[in-house]
Amino acid sequence: MVTYPIRVERTSYRGADPKKGAKAADYNRDAAMLEEHINAQIRNGKLGVFHYSTIAHEVGLPEKRVSQILFSVDCGHNGFTVVKGRE
């Protein structure tokens, strides 16, 4: 289980290849968007299980992309569970 707020890992490419730099920037943009989307849902009262397929539908990204990015949150194959941490 993951505690609120969730944090999605970013990639850090610092090389000179513009294609790899663009790929890293796209990944980080999507990671930031997914992190904000999920944390906003938790702030609005949703706790529990988050499924990659549902998140993909809500944000308009392919499920494979969502699972690739969010797997780092809790290593779940279909999703992850979020609980409210101490405040």
Secondary structure, DSSP 8 states (H G I E B T S, - for coil): -EESS---------SS-HHHHHHHHHHHHHHHHHHHHHHHHHHTT--EEEEHHHHHHHHT--HHHHHHHHHHHH--SSEEEEE----
